[in-house]
């Protein structure tokens, strides 16, 4: 591959997990092996995990065999995800898993012990140590003491989980599990990534988001954190989770929008810093009252977004958006996040008109923070198209779905189930309905 341009939309890794676990919140609605939802059968041994069929049960048996009796023992308690993942790593290493290799080029590979454990960072991190101690308590109840390695090895395993695990995502980019991938863990971070991780079941697929001059692993970057946040918040999250301060080109740049107020002069669209006394563009004065109102709106929004972490409420979103109007800049991260919540809540309630409005209002924010070629941008186009089909606007839907296709063919590729099972049928439906509208 070297010497040749690496085209955007090239798959550079296709990796099965070393270990993974389904999120406990999805325990009864998704298969413990392939993570698909549908008609499921309970494991007759532990009565804890569910499978699609005998096939999935058989595939899972090599790892589940070792945990089945233990899950039965702690029932009806639900095991924390991190504890189950840790237990699975211990069981796998006891089965000779330490020799398993994950290739990231034809010749280069990594074993579990090659993953960085950040041992001393974790040891100095009070929050992580508290979590580790509580996990150890659960593990000693769950596994036989004879199976559990010494405390230093346990901490090494925990550190590797903290800094190397990937959230496994469903087609809508929601987390449904967590996995350790040996080959894929070689990649470094950038807040302006040139590659992205997507999933097909438990398989991780890393694809390039832009043309690269050649294939060089040291230059491949994915994002470890959500890009819809300010430089300050991203850098803090990266430091708290992965123990480094990011100095990528995006972090080095000034970003006037992320925490900006709207200009008090409604005909000026310039982002205003709340620290200054007048708009840099039109010189409108930013009064003390305005600054106070801005801070109140920020606090109100942050409070409600925090409350909506698990569930989006349309009424709360509408109140926040009303308060933000004319106070927060349209590209303020909190405003974009509120629109995102409003869009999700409206879809949950099948309020299609609202969902379409919020989806369209959300697009510019996604394009700014995620970029034109990103799975979440592509999915937003797809959702808007789907909503417009509900609203019987096939021509508009077709236009947006074609935009979705342009993005998702790069991020996912034409063989991915999102393209085959979601996007193509929608484009076909929109095309057929547009034609009938014309007749």
C-alpha positions in Angstrom: 0.0 0.0 0.0 2.9 2.4 0.7 3.7 4.9 -1.9 0.2 5.0 -3.1 -2.5 7.5 -2.1 -4.8 5.9 0.4 -8.4 6.9 -0.7 -11.0 8.1 1.7 -13.4 5.3 2.6 -10.7 2.7 2.7 -11.0 0.0 5.4 -7.7 -0.3 7.1 -8.7 -2.6 10.0 -11.4 -5.2 10.3 -10.9 -6.7 13.8 -12.8 -9.1 16.0 -12.7 -8.3 19.8 -10.2 -9.9 22.1 -13.0 -9.8 24.6 -16.3 -7.8 24.7 -19.4 -7.6 26.8 -22.9 -6.4 26.0 -24.2 -3.5 28.1 -26.2 -4.7 31.0 -29.0 -2.3 30.1 -29.5 -4.3 26.8 -29.1 -7.7 28.5 -32.6 -8.9 27.9 -33.2 -7.2 24.5 -30.0 -8.1 22.6 -28.1 -11.3 21.9 -25.1 -11.7 24.2 -23.0 -13.0 21.3 -23.8 -11.0 18.1 -25.5 -8.0 19.9 -28.5 -8.1 17.5 -32.0 -7.4 18.9 -34.9 -9.6 18.0 -36.5 -12.8 19.3 -34.2 -14.2 22.0 -33.8 -17.3 24.1 -32.5 -17.3 27.7 -29.4 -19.4 28.6 -30.8 -22.3 30.5 -27.7 -22.4 32.7 -27.4 -19.0 34.2 -30.8 -17.5 33.1 -28.8 -14.3 32.8 -27.8 -14.0 29.1 -29.9 -14.3 26.0 -29.0 -15.5 22.5 -30.6 -15.4 19.0 -30.2 -19.1 18.5 -28.1 -22.2 19.1 -25.5 -20.9 16.7 -24.9 -17.8 18.8 -24.9 -19.8 22.0 -22.3 -22.2 20.5 -20.1 -19.3 19.3 -20.2 -17.7 22.7 -19.6 -20.9 24.7 -15.8 -20.8 24.9 -16.0 -17.7 27.0 -19.5 -18.1 28.5 -18.8 -21.6 29.7 -16.3 -20.2 32.3 -18.7 -17.4 33.5 -22.1 -19.2 33.3 -22.1 -20.8 36.8 -20.7 -17.6 38.3 -23.5 -15.5 36.8 -26.0 -17.9 38.2 -24.4 -17.6 41.6 -24.8 -13.7 41.8 -28.3 -13.7 40.3 -30.6 -11.8 40.5 -27.9 -9.1 40.9 -26.8 -7.5 37.6 -23.1 -7.5 37.2 -21.6 -4.0 36.4 -20.3 -3.9 32.8 -16.7 -3.1 33.8 -16.7 -6.1 36.3 -18.0 -8.5 33.6 -15.4 -7.3 31.1 -12.6 -7.6 33.6 -13.8 -11.1 34.6 -13.9 -12.1 30.9 -10.3 -10.9 30.5 -9.2 -12.9 33.5 -11.0 -16.0 32.3 -9.6 -15.6 28.8 -6.0 -15.1 30.0 -6.4 -18.2 32.1 -7.4 -20.1 28.9 -4.2 -19.1 27.2 -5.5 -15.8 25.7 -2.2 -14.1 26.6 -0.8 -15.6 23.3 -3.6 -14.3 21.1 -2.4 -11.7 18.6 -4.2 -8.9 16.8 -2.6 -7.8 13.5 -2.7 -4.3 12.3 -0.4 -4.8 9.3 0.6 -8.1 7.6 3.5 -8.5 9.9 2.8 -6.2 12.9 0.6 -7.4 15.8 -0.1 -6.7 19.4 -0.9 -9.0 22.4 -2.9 -8.0 25.4 0.2 -7.4 27.4 1.4 -4.9 24.7 -1.5 -2.5 25.5 -0.5 0.4 27.8 -1.7 0.0 31.3 -0.9 3.5 32.6 -0.2 1.8 35.9 1.3 4.7 37.7 -1.3 7.2 36.3 -4.2 5.0 37.5 -2.5 4.5 40.9 -2.3 8.3 41.4 -6.0 8.8 40.2 -8.2 8.8 43.3 -11.4 8.4 41.3 -10.1 5.5 39.3 -8.7 3.8 42.4 -12.1 4.1 44.1 -13.7 2.4 41.1 -11.0 -0.2 40.9 -11.5 -1.1 44.6 -15.2 -1.5 44.2 -14.7 -3.7 41.1 -12.3 -5.9 43.0 -15.0 -6.3 45.6 -17.5 -7.5 42.9 -14.9 -9.8 41.3 -14.1 -11.6 44.6 -17.8 -12.3 45.0 -18.1 -13.3 41.4 -15.1 -15.5 40.6 -13.3 -18.2 42.6 -10.4 -16.7 44.4 -8.0 -19.2 42.7 -8.8 -17.6 39.3 -8.0 -14.0 40.3 -4.5 -12.8 39.7 -2.5 -10.7 42.2 -3.4 -7.1 42.8 -0.7 -5.6 40.6 -1.8 -7.8 37.6 -5.4 -6.9 38.4 -4.5 -3.2 38.3 -2.7 -3.7 35.0 -5.8 -5.3 33.5 -8.0 -2.5 34.9 -5.6 0.2 33.4 -5.7 -1.5 30.0 -9.5 -1.5 30.1 -9.6 2.2 31.1 -7.4 3.4 28.3 -7.8 0.9 25.5 -11.5 -0.2 25.4 -13.8 0.8 22.6 -17.5 1.5 23.1 -19.3 -0.9 20.7 -22.0 1.1 18.8 -25.2 0.1 17.1 -26.3 1.4 13.7 -27.4 4.7 15.3 -24.1 5.1 17.0 -25.5 4.4 20.5 -23.3 2.4 22.9 -24.5 -1.2 23.3 -21.3 -2.8 24.6 -17.6 -2.5 25.3 -14.7 -4.4 23.8 -10.9 -4.7 23.7 -9.5 -4.8 20.2 -5.8 -5.6 20.0 -5.0 -4.4 16.5 -7.2 -1.3 16.6 -5.8 -0.1 19.9 -2.6 0.9 18.1 -4.2 4.2 16.9 -3.6 7.5 18.4 -6.1 10.4 18.9 -6.8 13.6 17.2 -9.7 16.1 17.6 -9.5 16.4 13.8 -9.4 12.6 13.0 -8.5 11.2 9.5 -10.2 7.8 10.3 -13.2 6.6 12.2 -14.3 3.4 14.0 -17.7 1.9 13.1 -19.1 -1.5 14.0 -20.8 -4.4 12.3 -22.0 -6.4 15.3 -18.9 -6.9 17.5 -16.5 -6.4 14.6 -14.7 -3.0 14.6 -14.1 -1.5 11.2 -11.6 1.4 10.9 -12.1 3.5 7.7 -10.3 6.6 6.4 -12.3 9.8 6.3 -9.9 11.7 3.9 -7.4 10.9 1.2 -4.0 10.2 2.8 -0.7 10.5 0.9 0.3 7.0 1.9 -0.5 4.3 4.4 1.5 5.1 7.6 0.2 3.8 10.9 1.9 6.6 12.8 -0.2 9.1 10.9 -3.6 7.4 11.4 -5.8 9.2 14.0 -9.2 8.5 15.4 -11.1 10.6 18.0 -11.3 9.1 21.5 -13.9 11.6 22.6 -17.1 13.2 21.4 -16.1 16.1 19.0 -19.2 18.2 19.9 -17.6 20.0 22.7 -15.2 22.9 23.4 -11.4 22.6 23.2 -11.3 23.0 27.0 -13.8 20.3 27.7 -12.2 17.8 25.2 -8.7 18.4 26.5 -9.9 17.9 30.1 -11.8 14.7 29.2 -8.7 13.3 27.3 -6.4 14.1 30.2 -8.8 12.7 32.8 -9.4 9.5 30.8 -6.3 8.8 28.8 -3.7 10.9 30.7 -2.4 13.2 28.0 -3.0 16.8 27.0 -4.0 17.0 23.4 -2.1 19.4 21.2 -3.7 18.6 17.8 -4.3 21.4 15.3 -7.9 21.8 16.4 -6.9 22.2 20.1 -4.2 24.8 19.2 -6.7 27.0 17.3 -8.8 29.7 18.9 -12.5 28.7 18.8 -14.7 31.7 19.2 -18.0 29.8 18.9 -18.1 27.0 21.4 -18.9 29.0 24.5 -20.1 32.2 22.7 -23.0 34.5 23.4 -25.1 35.9 20.6 -24.5 39.6 19.8 -27.1 41.7 21.6 -27.6 43.4 18.2 -30.0 40.9 16.6 -28.9 41.9 13.0 -25.3 40.9 13.8 -24.4 37.2 13.8 -21.0 37.5 15.3 -20.1 35.2 18.2 -19.3 37.3 21.3 -17.1 36.4 24.2 -18.8 37.1 27.5 -15.5 38.4 28.9 -15.5 41.5 26.6 -17.6 44.6 26.8 -18.6 45.0 23.1 -19.0 43.0 20.0 -15.8 42.9 18.0 -17.7 43.1 14.7 -20.4 45.8 15.2 -19.2 47.3 18.5 -22.6 46.8 20.2 -22.2 47.1 24.0 -22.5 43.9 26.0 -24.1 45.1 29.2 -23.7 43.7 32.7 -27.4 42.6 32.6 -26.8 40.7 29.3 -23.8 38.9 30.8 -25.8 37.9 33.9 -28.7 36.6 31.7 -26.2 34.7 29.6 -24.7 33.0 32.6 -28.2 32.1 33.9 -29.1 30.6 30.6 -25.9 28.6 30.5 -26.4 27.2 34.0 -30.1 26.4 33.2 -29.1 24.6 30.0 -26.3 22.6 31.6 -28.6 21.5 34.4 -31.2 20.3 32.0 -28.8 18.6 29.6 -27.3 16.7 32.6 -30.8 15.6 33.6 -31.5 14.4 30.1 -28.4 12.2 29.8 -30.5 9.1 29.9 -33.7 10.4 28.4 -34.5 13.4 26.2 -37.6 15.5 27.1 -39.2 17.6 24.4 -40.8 20.1 26.8 -37.5 20.7 28.7 -35.7 21.2 25.4 -38.2 23.7 24.2 -37.9 25.7 27.4 -34.1 25.7 27.1 -34.2 26.7 23.4 -36.7 29.6 24.2 -34.3 30.9 26.9 -31.3 30.6 24.6 -32.8 32.6 21.8 -30.9 35.9 21.3 -28.7 35.0 24.2 -26.6 32.1 23.1 -24.7 32.0 19.7 -26.2 29.5 17.3 -22.9 27.5 17.4 -22.6 27.5 21.2 -22.0 23.8 22.0 -24.8 23.9 24.7 -27.3 25.2 22.1 -26.3 22.6 19.5 -26.6 19.9 22.2 -30.0 21.2 23.2 -31.1 21.0 19.5 -29.8 17.4 19.4 -31.9 16.4 22.4 -34.9 18.1 21.0 -34.5 16.2 17.7 -34.2 12.9 19.6 -37.1 13.6 21.9 -39.4 14.7 19.0 -38.5 11.4 17.1 -39.2 9.4 20.2 -42.6 11.0 20.5 -43.2 10.7 16.7 -43.7 14.5 16.5 -42.4 14.4 12.9 -42.8 18.2 12.1 -40.8 19.1 15.2 -38.3 16.4 14.5 -37.7 17.7 10.9 -37.3 21.3 12.1 -34.8 20.4 14.9 -32.9 18.1 12.6 -32.5 20.8 10.0 -31.4 23.3 12.6 -28.9 20.8 14.0 -27.1 20.2 10.7 -24.9 23.4 10.6 -23.7 22.5 14.2 -22.9 19.0 13.2 -21.1 20.2 10.0 -19.0 22.6 12.2 -18.1 20.2 15.0 -18.0 16.8 13.4 -17.2 17.8 9.8 -18.9 17.0 6.5 -17.6 13.4 6.4 -18.5 11.8 9.8 -20.9 9.0 10.6 -23.0 11.2 12.8 -23.4 13.8 10.0 -24.3 11.0 7.6 -26.8 9.6 10.1 -28.4 13.0 10.7 -29.0 13.4 6.9 -30.5 9.8 6.9 -32.8 10.6 9.8 -34.0 13.9 8.2 -34.7 12.0 5.0 -36.6 9.3 6.9 -38.7 12.0 8.7 -39.5 13.7 5.4 -40.8 10.4 4.0 -43.1 10.2 7.0 -44.3 13.8 6.2 -44.8 12.8 2.6 -42.1 15.0 1.2 -40.4 12.5 -1.0 -38.6 15.0 -3.3 -36.9 16.7 -0.3 -36.3 13.3 1.3 -34.5 12.0 -1.8 -32.2 15.0 -1.9 -31.2 14.6 1.8 -30.9 10.8 1.5 -28.5 11.3 -1.4 -26.4 13.6 0.8 -26.5 10.8 3.5 -25.3 8.3 0.9 -22.3 10.5 -0.1 -21.2 10.6 3.5 -22.1 7.1 4.6 -20.4 5.4 1.6 -17.2 6.9 2.9 -17.7 6.2 6.6 -19.4 2.8 6.3 -18.9 1.5 2.7 -21.5 -0.2 0.5 -21.3 -3.6 2.2 -22.3 -2.3 5.7 -25.8 -3.3 6.9 -26.6 0.4 7.5 -26.4 1.0 3.8 -28.0 -2.3 2.7 -30.8 -2.5 5.2 -31.5 1.2 6.0 -30.3 3.7 3.4 -30.9 1.8 0.1 -34.5 0.9 0.9 -35.2 4.5 1.9 -33.7 5.9 -1.3 -35.7 3.4 -3.3 -38.9 4.4 -1.5 -38.2 8.2 -1.9 -37.5 7.6 -5.7 -40.7 5.7 -6.2 -42.8 8.2 -4.2 -41.2 11.2 -6.1 -42.1 9.6 -9.4 -45.8 9.0 -8.3 -46.0 12.6 -7.1 -44.9 13.7 -10.6 -47.6 11.7 -12.4 
